[in-house]
């Protein structure tokens, strides 16, 4: 699946929230990714791969929704 296909698929799960919802969601999920990195440093390299995969997926979803609201494709970005 390429990025544009993902974006189209992700839009099917969108509930048409206000634009700020997506910005705040992106910031929240990026913070969760940063927190995982912090714990990685603290725990000397032990990372929860299932969790980082989920959180990065959440970041990608919010990014796809913001791009869509501005009529941008992920491939263009």
C-alpha positions in Angstrom: 0.0 0.0 0.0 1.4 3.4 -0.9 0.8 6.6 1.2 -2.1 7.9 -0.9 -3.8 4.5 -0.6 -3.3 4.6 3.1 -4.7 8.2 3.2 -7.8 7.1 1.4 -8.3 4.1 3.6 -7.7 6.3 6.8 -10.4 8.8 5.6 -13.0 6.0 5.9 -12.5 6.0 9.6 -12.7 9.8 10.0 -15.6 11.3 11.8 -15.2 14.9 10.4 -14.0 16.4 13.7 -13.0 20.1 13.8 -9.5 20.7 12.4 -8.0 21.4 15.9 -8.9 17.9 16.9 -6.4 16.5 14.4 -3.7 19.0 15.3 -4.1 18.2 19.0 -4.2 14.4 18.3 -1.0 14.6 16.3 0.7 16.5 19.1 -0.6 14.0 21.7 0.6 11.0 19.7 4.0 12.5 18.9 4.4 13.1 22.6 3.7 9.4 23.2 6.4 8.5 20.7 8.8 10.8 22.5 7.9 9.2 25.8 8.7 5.8 24.4 12.1 7.2 23.3 12.7 8.6 26.8 11.9 5.2 28.3 14.3 3.6 25.8 17.1 5.8 27.0 16.2 5.2 30.7 15.9 1.4 30.2 19.2 1.2 28.2 17.7 0.1 24.9 14.7 -2.0 25.8 11.9 -0.8 23.5 8.3 -2.1 23.2 8.1 -2.6 19.5 4.3 -3.3 19.6 3.7 0.0 21.3 6.0 2.1 19.1 4.4 0.5 16.0 0.9 1.5 17.3 1.9 5.1 18.3 3.7 5.7 15.0 0.5 4.5 13.2 -1.5 6.9 15.2 0.9 9.8 14.2 0.5 8.7 10.6 -3.3 8.7 10.8 -3.5 12.2 12.3 -1.0 13.4 9.7 -3.1 11.9 6.9 -6.2 13.7 8.2 -4.5 17.1 8.5 -3.1 16.7 5.0 -6.6 15.8 3.7 -8.2 18.8 5.3 -5.8 20.9 3.2 -6.3 18.9 0.0 -2.7 17.5 0.2 -1.8 14.0 -0.5 0.7 12.1 1.7 2.7 11.4 -1.5 3.0 15.1 -2.2 4.2 15.7 1.3 
